[in-house]
Amino acid sequence: MKLSVGLRVANSLSLTPQLQQAIRLLQLSSLELEQEIQTQLDSNPLLEKIEEQENIESLSSLEEQEHDNKDLTNELNANTLPDDLPVDTDWDDVYTHQPTSLGLSEYEEREDNRQGHLGLKEHMLEQINLLHFSQVDQLIAHCIVDSLDEKGFLDAEITEITTTVQYLLESMEYDDEVEDDEVVAVLKHIQHLDPAGVASRNLAECLLVQLEILPVQTAYRREAINLLSHYELLISNELAKLVKQTGLNPDQLKCAVDLLKTLKAYPGMEFEEKDSDYQIPDVVVMKKNDHWQVQLNPDIMPKLRINSFYANMIKRADQSNDNQYLRNQMLDAKNFIKSVDERHKTLLKVATCIVEHQKMFLEIGAEGMRPLVLREIAEEVELHESTVSRVTTNKFMLTPRGLFELKYFFSSHVATTSGGEASSIAIRAKIKKLVSEENPRKPLSDNIIANLLKEDGVDVARRTVAKYRESLHIPSSSERKVLI
């Protein structure tokens, strides 16, 4: 094998730092973009953000202030001082008038006494600490509260709580012995605290506790308690056996069930702290003069510019380190501003194209959604599919029908009987509408829904209907059937 040295010319594709930055900015959400801009502002002195102009005092007000200062100086230098000298502050600025009881409430200064979120266990312990429990009962109550799950149910057996309490007593060198009956007695007491039914062992017990604390004269209270004694038949919706064993007629049965529906099935859920996930729209769509207009959200559009003070310090022929540093920072600032601007232009272009395709959705709702894939948008805006995918990731569009992610408007194709195509989102919307309009006593089966969709021009199989129904969290026809 002979070694040799030669030259070869070849074409290769490389990503410049500016292109890499532009691609990275495309896939950032509005919050991430804001953080990236702040990082650039902190690190680059030649990049600055245009702030809103604040009110500037006029020249006349400044002259007046100077004139007042001269008068004050002249008075202080005088031989005889007046009785009342001008001061910088008034007594009213120091003394705050406290309104009397006759004062208007809207002008009263109120103390901010808002409290933070209180969990279920903290809420229960606050009530238990106010009860006249013995030390052993207090320990039992704390163990019961510690065994509550997020729904407010007791997530432990009575024997487990008894064993735990006995172990804690022995560790504290107490000679008392705890039995299951004592734990049950404390448990019954806790179940009648707020919220009623907390620490129940199952749903039937939770509802029963809430029924027991209702006034005796409450309509159909006794029938509802009777109904809970046959809880298994109620869950399985066996109406005939339920009527026979409870001795209630169908009207009484229906009223008793309506009363049960007013109770809280999961008393602990109201204490669950839910993180509110607020999304800021990147694009806003509105209808003006029968035309759908698309524009970027001005609240998240950063206004950046080159700092003129540092830019004027750059000298053309100077090759010093300081001058070179300013040049590099200026180049980075210009490239960053250009990348942000290109991001906004690309986002607006893609969003406008999506709105052109989904006008029926904006007009009539989800049933008017057209099938759409990334390739169609990419071909129309003359971009690569990967670029369109980056632009539509974590970007949100505010429409008259709500706030949607741009990815929501893309859906798969389903063939129709007329030879066209329908969107899977539109089919789901039609299934949801059919189920909402069905007779609860005779709910539509998947096969019937498939036939109704076929009459509407959408040819889908029964198993496809079942898949879409399950994705909408709609139970089967047998589970949706209501007999009372």
C-alpha positions in Angstrom: 0.0 0.0 0.0 1.4 3.3 -1.1 0.8 6.5 0.9 0.4 9.8 -1.0 -0.7 13.4 -0.4 -3.2 15.1 -2.6 -5.9 17.8 -2.7 -9.6 17.2 -3.0 -12.4 19.7 -3.3 -15.7 18.8 -1.7 -18.9 20.6 -0.6 -20.0 20.3 3.0 -22.8 21.9 5.0 -21.9 23.6 8.3 -24.0 25.6 10.8 -22.6 29.0 11.6 -23.0 30.3 15.2 -25.5 32.8 14.0 -27.6 30.1 12.3 -27.4 27.9 15.4 -28.6 30.8 17.5 -31.5 31.5 15.2 -32.6 27.8 15.3 -32.4 27.7 19.1 -34.5 30.8 19.4 -37.2 29.3 17.2 -38.0 26.6 19.6 -38.0 28.7 22.7 -41.4 29.5 24.4 -42.3 33.1 25.2 -41.1 32.7 28.8 -37.8 31.0 27.7 -37.3 33.8 25.2 -37.7 36.4 27.8 -35.1 34.7 30.0 -32.7 34.4 27.1 -33.1 38.1 26.3 -32.4 39.1 29.9 -29.3 36.9 29.8 -28.1 38.7 26.7 -28.9 42.1 28.2 -26.9 41.2 31.3 -23.8 40.0 29.4 -23.7 42.4 26.4 -23.3 46.1 27.2 -24.0 47.1 23.6 -27.5 45.5 23.7 -30.3 47.4 25.5 -34.0 47.2 25.8 -36.2 50.1 24.8 -38.2 51.1 27.8 -41.4 53.1 27.8 -40.8 56.8 28.1 -41.5 58.1 31.5 -43.0 61.5 32.2 -40.3 64.1 32.2 -40.7 67.4 34.0 -41.0 70.4 31.7 -38.4 73.1 31.6 -40.8 75.6 33.2 -41.3 73.4 36.2 -37.5 73.1 36.7 -37.2 76.9 36.4 -39.9 77.4 39.0 -38.1 75.0 41.4 -34.9 76.9 41.0 -36.7 80.2 41.6 -38.2 78.8 44.8 -34.8 77.7 46.0 -33.4 81.2 45.4 -36.2 82.8 47.4 -35.6 80.4 50.2 -31.9 81.2 50.2 -32.5 84.9 50.3 -34.9 84.5 53.3 -32.4 82.4 55.2 -29.7 85.0 54.6 -31.9 87.9 55.8 -31.3 89.6 59.1 -34.9 89.2 60.3 -36.4 85.8 59.8 -40.2 85.5 59.2 -42.4 83.5 61.6 -43.3 80.9 59.1 -40.5 79.5 57.0 -41.1 77.4 53.9 -40.5 73.7 54.6 -40.1 70.7 52.3 -43.0 68.7 53.8 -46.4 69.5 55.2 -48.0 68.2 58.4 -50.5 66.3 56.3 -47.7 64.4 54.6 -46.6 63.0 58.0 -50.0 62.6 59.8 -52.3 60.2 58.2 -55.9 60.8 59.1 -57.7 57.7 60.4 -61.3 57.6 59.2 -64.1 57.3 61.7 -66.9 54.7 61.6 -68.8 57.2 59.4 -66.1 57.0 56.7 -66.7 55.3 53.5 -65.4 51.7 53.4 -63.9 52.0 49.9 -61.4 54.6 51.2 -60.4 52.8 54.4 -56.9 51.5 54.7 -57.2 47.8 55.3 -54.6 45.4 56.5 -53.7 42.6 54.1 -54.8 39.6 56.1 -54.8 37.0 53.4 -53.5 33.6 54.3 -51.5 31.1 52.4 -52.9 27.8 51.2 -53.8 25.5 54.1 -53.6 21.7 53.4 -56.1 19.1 54.6 -54.0 17.7 57.3 -53.1 21.1 58.8 -56.8 22.0 58.6 -57.8 18.9 60.5 -55.0 19.3 63.2 -56.2 22.9 63.9 -59.7 21.5 64.8 -58.3 18.6 66.7 -56.1 20.8 68.9 -59.3 22.7 70.0 -61.1 19.5 71.2 -60.9 18.2 74.7 -59.1 15.0 73.9 -56.9 13.1 76.3 -53.3 12.7 75.4 -53.9 9.2 74.1 -56.9 10.3 72.0 -54.8 13.2 70.7 -52.1 10.7 69.6 -54.8 8.5 68.0 -56.2 11.6 66.1 -52.8 12.6 64.9 -52.1 9.1 63.6 -55.5 9.1 61.8 -54.9 12.5 60.2 -51.4 11.3 59.1 -53.0 8.3 57.3 -55.3 10.5 55.1 -54.8 10.4 51.3 -55.3 13.4 49.0 -59.0 12.6 48.6 -59.6 12.7 52.4 -60.1 9.0 52.8 -58.4 6.9 55.5 -55.5 5.0 53.8 -54.8 2.6 56.6 -56.6 -0.2 58.5 -57.8 0.3 62.1 -55.4 -2.4 63.3 -52.5 -0.6 61.7 -53.3 2.6 63.5 -53.8 0.8 66.8 -50.4 -0.9 66.4 -48.7 2.5 65.6 -50.3 4.2 68.5 -49.3 1.4 70.9 -45.7 1.5 69.6 -45.6 5.3 70.2 -46.9 5.0 73.7 -44.4 2.4 74.6 -41.6 4.6 73.2 -42.8 7.4 75.4 -42.9 5.0 78.4 -46.7 5.1 78.7 -48.4 2.0 80.3 -51.8 2.6 78.5 -53.1 -0.1 76.1 -55.0 1.0 73.1 -57.8 -1.2 71.5 -59.4 -1.0 68.1 -62.6 0.3 69.7 -60.9 3.4 71.0 -59.5 4.2 67.5 -62.9 3.7 66.0 -64.4 6.1 68.5 -61.9 8.8 67.7 -62.4 8.1 64.0 -66.1 8.7 64.3 -65.5 12.0 66.0 -63.0 13.2 63.3 -65.5 12.2 60.5 -67.9 14.8 61.8 -65.4 17.7 61.7 -65.0 20.0 58.7 -65.1 18.8 56.0 -67.8 16.3 56.9 -67.0 12.7 55.9 -63.2 13.1 56.1 -61.3 10.0 57.2 -64.0 7.7 55.8 -62.8 4.3 54.7 -64.9 4.2 51.5 -67.3 6.3 49.5 -70.4 4.8 51.0 -69.3 5.7 54.6 -68.3 9.2 53.5 -71.8 9.9 52.0 -73.5 8.3 55.0 -71.7 10.6 57.4 -72.8 13.6 55.4 -76.4 12.4 55.4 -76.4 11.9 59.1 -75.4 15.5 59.9 -78.2 16.9 57.6 -81.3 18.1 59.3 -83.9 15.4 60.0 -86.5 17.2 58.0 -84.4 17.1 54.9 -86.4 15.7 52.0 -85.5 12.1 51.1 -82.8 11.9 53.7 -84.1 8.6 55.1 -84.5 7.1 51.6 -80.9 8.1 50.7 -79.6 6.4 53.9 -81.6 3.3 53.0 -80.1 3.4 49.5 -76.6 3.5 50.8 -77.2 0.2 52.7 -77.3 -1.4 49.2 -74.4 0.5 47.8 -73.1 -2.4 45.6 -76.5 -2.5 43.7 -76.4 1.2 43.3 -72.9 1.2 41.8 -73.8 -1.7 39.4 -77.0 0.2 38.4 -79.2 -2.8 39.1 -82.5 -1.0 39.3 -84.9 -3.9 39.7 -83.0 -5.5 42.6 -82.6 -2.0 44.2 -86.3 -1.3 44.1 -87.1 -4.8 45.5 -84.6 -4.7 48.4 -85.1 -1.0 49.4 -88.9 -1.0 49.0 -88.7 2.4 47.2 -90.6 3.3 44.1 -88.7 4.7 41.1 -89.6 8.3 41.9 -88.3 8.0 45.5 -85.2 6.3 44.2 -84.5 9.1 41.7 -85.0 11.8 44.4 -82.7 9.9 46.8 -80.0 9.6 44.1 -80.4 13.4 43.4 -79.8 14.1 47.1 -76.6 11.9 47.0 -75.3 13.8 44.0 -75.4 17.0 46.1 -72.9 15.6 48.6 -69.1 15.7 48.4 -67.7 12.4 47.1 -64.1 13.4 47.9 -64.0 15.9 50.9 -60.2 16.3 50.7 -60.0 17.5 47.1 -61.0 21.1 47.9 -57.8 21.4 50.0 -55.6 20.2 47.2 -53.2 22.9 46.1 -53.4 23.3 42.3 -50.7 25.1 40.4 -52.2 27.4 38.0 -50.5 27.0 34.7 -51.0 30.3 32.8 -50.0 30.4 29.2 -49.2 33.7 27.4 -50.3 33.7 23.8 -47.7 34.3 21.2 -50.2 35.0 18.4 -53.6 36.7 18.6 -56.3 36.0 16.0 -59.3 38.3 15.7 -62.0 38.9 13.1 -62.3 42.4 11.5 -64.5 43.2 8.6 -65.3 39.5 7.9 -61.6 38.7 7.7 -59.4 36.8 10.2 -56.4 38.9 11.1 -53.3 37.4 12.7 -50.8 39.4 14.7 -48.1 38.8 17.2 -48.8 39.5 20.9 -47.2 43.0 21.5 -46.8 42.2 25.2 -44.1 39.6 24.5 -42.4 41.3 21.6 -39.1 42.6 22.9 -37.9 46.0 21.7 -34.1 45.8 21.4 -31.5 48.2 20.0 -27.8 48.9 20.0 -26.6 51.1 22.8 -25.5 54.4 21.0 -23.2 55.5 23.7 -21.0 52.4 23.5 -21.3 52.2 19.8 -19.9 55.7 19.4 -16.8 54.6 21.4 -15.8 52.2 18.7 -12.9 53.6 16.6 -12.4 52.3 13.1 -8.6 52.0 13.0 -8.1 51.1 16.7 -6.9 47.6 17.2 -6.7 47.7 21.0 -8.3 45.0 23.1 -11.0 47.3 24.4 -11.9 48.4 21.0 -11.9 44.9 19.7 -14.1 43.8 22.6 -16.7 46.5 21.8 -16.7 45.4 18.1 -17.3 41.8 19.0 -20.1 42.7 21.4 -21.7 44.9 18.8 -21.6 42.1 16.2 -23.2 39.7 18.7 -25.9 42.3 19.6 -26.8 42.8 15.9 -26.9 39.1 15.2 -29.1 38.5 18.3 -31.5 41.3 17.3 -31.7 39.8 13.8 -32.3 36.3 15.1 -35.2 37.5 17.3 -36.7 39.4 14.4 -36.5 36.4 12.2 -38.1 34.3 14.8 -41.1 36.7 15.0 -41.4 36.8 11.2 -41.3 33.0 10.9 -43.9 32.6 13.7 -46.2 35.1 12.1 -45.9 33.5 8.7 -46.6 30.0 10.0 -49.5 31.1 12.2 -51.1 33.0 9.3 -50.9 29.9 7.1 -52.5 27.8 9.8 -55.4 30.3 10.2 -56.0 30.2 6.4 -56.4 26.4 6.6 -58.5 26.3 9.8 -61.0 29.1 9.1 -63.9 26.7 9.6 -62.6 25.9 13.1 -62.7 29.6 14.0 -66.2 29.9 12.5 -68.0 26.8 13.9 -65.7 25.2 16.4 -63.9 21.8 16.6 -66.3 20.1 14.2 -64.9 22.3 11.4 -61.3 21.3 11.9 -59.6 20.3 8.7 -56.9 17.6 8.5 -53.5 19.3 8.4 -49.9 18.0 8.6 -46.6 19.8 9.0 -45.6 19.1 5.4 -48.5 21.1 4.0 -47.5 24.2 6.0 -43.8 23.7 5.2 -44.5 23.6 1.5 -46.6 26.8 1.5 -44.3 28.9 3.6 -41.2 27.4 1.9 -39.6 26.1 5.1 -38.4 22.7 6.2 -40.7 20.5 8.2 -38.3 20.6 11.2 -38.4 24.4 11.2 -42.2 24.4 11.2 -42.1 21.9 14.0 -39.8 24.1 16.1 -42.0 27.1 15.4 -45.2 25.4 16.6 -43.7 23.8 19.7 -44.7 25.6 23.0 -46.3 28.4 21.0 -49.9 29.4 21.8 -52.6 31.1 19.7 -55.4 33.1 21.3 -58.6 32.8 19.3 -62.2 33.8 19.9 -62.8 30.1 20.8 -60.0 29.9 23.4 -56.3 29.5 23.8 -54.7 26.7 21.8 -51.2 25.4 21.2 -50.2 25.6 17.5 -49.7 21.9 17.5 -53.4 21.5 18.2 -54.3 22.5 14.7 -52.4 19.6 13.2 -54.3 16.3 13.0 -54.3 13.0 11.1 -56.5 12.3 8.0 -59.5 10.0 8.0 -61.2 9.0 4.7 -64.8 10.0 4.1 -67.5 8.3 2.0 -67.4 11.1 -0.5 -63.7 10.5 -1.2 -62.4 13.4 0.9 -60.7 13.5 4.2 -61.8 14.5 7.7 -59.8 15.5 10.7 -59.5 13.3 13.7 -60.2 16.3 16.0 -63.4 17.0 14.1 -64.5 13.3 14.5 -63.9 13.5 18.2 -66.0 16.6 18.4 -68.8 14.9 16.5 -68.7 11.9 18.8 -68.7 14.1 21.9 -71.8 16.0 20.5 -73.6 12.8 19.7 -73.0 11.5 23.2 -74.1 14.7 24.8 -77.4 14.7 22.9 -78.2 11.0 23.4 -81.0 9.6 25.6 -79.5 8.6 29.0 -81.9 5.7 29.2 -80.8 4.4 25.8 -77.2 5.5 25.2 -75.6 5.1 21.8 -73.3 2.2 21.3 -70.0 2.5 19.4 -71.6 0.7 16.4 -74.5 3.1 16.3 -72.2 6.1 16.5 -70.1 4.7 13.7 -73.3 4.3 11.5 -74.4 7.9 12.4 -70.9 9.2 11.4 -71.2 7.2 8.2 -74.5 8.9 7.4 -72.7 12.3 8.0 -70.0 11.3 5.4 -67.3 10.0 7.8 -66.5 6.3 7.3 -64.9 5.1 10.5 -64.9 1.6 12.0 -66.4 0.7 15.3 -63.0 0.2 16.9 -61.9 3.6 15.7 -65.0 5.1 17.4 -64.1 3.2 20.6 -60.5 4.6 20.5 -61.7 8.2 20.0 -64.3 7.7 22.7 -61.8 6.5 25.2 -59.4 9.4 24.4 -62.3 11.7 25.3 -62.7 9.9 28.6 -66.3 8.9 27.7 -67.4 5.6 29.3 -69.0 2.8 27.3 -72.7 2.8 26.6 -73.4 0.3 29.4 -71.7 2.6 31.9 -73.5 5.7 30.6 -76.9 4.1 30.9 -79.1 5.8 33.5 -82.1 3.9 34.7 -83.4 6.3 37.3 
